[in-house]
Amino acid sequence: FNKLGTTSFVTHYIDTDKAKQIKQHFYKTSSNKQKFLDKELELLES
């Protein structure tokens, strides 16, 4: 479990009924917020 990855072992389906797909662009974050997010992701990965 060292790296996050993908698997075909388990599949799931999310029923969205007839909802329209949401498309969003990436957005910039401040350096302080990015550091915080990096730490949070590191905690989730460990």
Biotite code that builds the C-alpha atoms (Angstrom):
import biotite.structure as struc

atoms = struc.array([
    struc.Atom([0.000, 0.000, 0.000], chain_id="A", res_id=1, res_name="PHE", atom_name="CA", element="C"),
    struc.Atom([2.832, 2.397, -0.735], chain_id="A", res_id=2, res_name="ASN", atom_name="CA", element="C"),
    struc.Atom([1.234, 4.198, -3.672], chain_id="A", res_id=3, res_name="LYS", atom_name="CA", element="C"),
    struc.Atom([-2.307, 5.096, -4.599], chain_id="A", res_id=4, res_name="LEU", atom_name="CA", element="C"),
    struc.Atom([-3.491, 3.480, -7.774], chain_id="A", res_id=5, res_name="GLY", atom_name="CA", element="C"),
    struc.Atom([-6.430, 1.931, -9.561], chain_id="A", res_id=6, res_name="THR", atom_name="CA", element="C"),
    struc.Atom([-8.015, -1.474, -9.406], chain_id="A", res_id=7, res_name="THR", atom_name="CA", element="C"),
    struc.Atom([-10.622, -3.416, -11.302], chain_id="A", res_id=8, res_name="SER", atom_name="CA", element="C"),
    struc.Atom([-11.232, -5.673, -8.288], chain_id="A", res_id=9, res_name="PHE", atom_name="CA", element="C"),
    struc.Atom([-14.179, -3.595, -7.101], chain_id="A", res_id=10, res_name="VAL", atom_name="CA", element="C"),
    struc.Atom([-16.501, -1.579, -9.307], chain_id="A", res_id=11, res_name="THR", atom_name="CA", element="C"),
    struc.Atom([-19.313, 0.764, -8.378], chain_id="A", res_id=12, res_name="HIS", atom_name="CA", element="C"),
    struc.Atom([-22.013, 2.794, -10.055], chain_id="A", res_id=13, res_name="TYR", atom_name="CA", element="C"),
    struc.Atom([-23.218, 6.224, -9.012], chain_id="A", res_id=14, res_name="ILE", atom_name="CA", element="C"),
    struc.Atom([-26.786, 6.881, -10.105], chain_id="A", res_id=15, res_name="ASP", atom_name="CA", element="C"),
    struc.Atom([-27.032, 10.536, -11.088], chain_id="A", res_id=16, res_name="THR", atom_name="CA", element="C"),
    struc.Atom([-30.479, 10.130, -12.609], chain_id="A", res_id=17, res_name="ASP", atom_name="CA", element="C"),
    struc.Atom([-30.510, 12.555, -15.534], chain_id="A", res_id=18, res_name="LYS", atom_name="CA", element="C"),
    struc.Atom([-28.289, 15.218, -13.978], chain_id="A", res_id=19, res_name="ALA", atom_name="CA", element="C"),
    struc.Atom([-26.146, 17.244, -16.321], chain_id="A", res_id=20, res_name="LYS", atom_name="CA", element="C"),
    struc.Atom([-22.380, 16.797, -16.050], chain_id="A", res_id=21, res_name="GLN", atom_name="CA", element="C"),
    struc.Atom([-20.470, 19.595, -14.303], chain_id="A", res_id=22, res_name="ILE", atom_name="CA", element="C"),
    struc.Atom([-17.280, 20.756, -16.003], chain_id="A", res_id=23, res_name="LYS", atom_name="CA", element="C"),
    struc.Atom([-14.849, 22.863, -14.011], chain_id="A", res_id=24, res_name="GLN", atom_name="CA", element="C"),
    struc.Atom([-11.401, 24.287, -14.700], chain_id="A", res_id=25, res_name="HIS", atom_name="CA", element="C"),
    struc.Atom([-8.461, 24.079, -12.327], chain_id="A", res_id=26, res_name="PHE", atom_name="CA", element="C"),
    struc.Atom([-7.919, 27.113, -10.155], chain_id="A", res_id=27, res_name="TYR", atom_name="CA", element="C"),
    struc.Atom([-4.863, 28.534, -8.417], chain_id="A", res_id=28, res_name="LYS", atom_name="CA", element="C"),
    struc.Atom([-4.397, 28.386, -4.656], chain_id="A", res_id=29, res_name="THR", atom_name="CA", element="C"),
    struc.Atom([-2.214, 30.498, -2.415], chain_id="A", res_id=30, res_name="SER", atom_name="CA", element="C"),
    struc.Atom([1.118, 29.038, -1.311], chain_id="A", res_id=31, res_name="SER", atom_name="CA", element="C"),
    struc.Atom([-0.121, 28.717, 2.298], chain_id="A", res_id=32, res_name="ASN", atom_name="CA", element="C"),
    struc.Atom([-3.233, 26.854, 1.232], chain_id="A", res_id=33, res_name="LYS", atom_name="CA", element="C"),
    struc.Atom([-1.194, 24.621, -1.090], chain_id="A", res_id=34, res_name="GLN", atom_name="CA", element="C"),
    struc.Atom([1.156, 23.692, 1.773], chain_id="A", res_id=35, res_name="LYS", atom_name="CA", element="C"),
    struc.Atom([-1.854, 22.829, 3.926], chain_id="A", res_id=36, res_name="PHE", atom_name="CA", element="C"),
    struc.Atom([-3.378, 20.700, 1.157], chain_id="A", res_id=37, res_name="LEU", atom_name="CA", element="C"),
    struc.Atom([-0.065, 18.900, 0.588], chain_id="A", res_id=38, res_name="ASP", atom_name="CA", element="C"),
    struc.Atom([0.131, 18.008, 4.294], chain_id="A", res_id=39, res_name="LYS", atom_name="CA", element="C"),
    struc.Atom([-3.465, 16.761, 4.312], chain_id="A", res_id=40, res_name="GLU", atom_name="CA", element="C"),
    struc.Atom([-2.852, 14.582, 1.253], chain_id="A", res_id=41, res_name="LEU", atom_name="CA", element="C"),
    struc.Atom([0.289, 13.206, 2.859], chain_id="A", res_id=42, res_name="GLU", atom_name="CA", element="C"),
    struc.Atom([-1.769, 12.212, 5.927], chain_id="A", res_id=43, res_name="LEU", atom_name="CA", element="C"),
    struc.Atom([-4.382, 10.518, 3.749], chain_id="A", res_id=44, res_name="LEU", atom_name="CA", element="C"),
    struc.Atom([-1.744, 8.584, 1.826], chain_id="A", res_id=45, res_name="GLU", atom_name="CA", element="C"),
    struc.Atom([-0.071, 7.242, 4.980], chain_id="A", res_id=46, res_name="SER", atom_name="CA", element="C"),
])
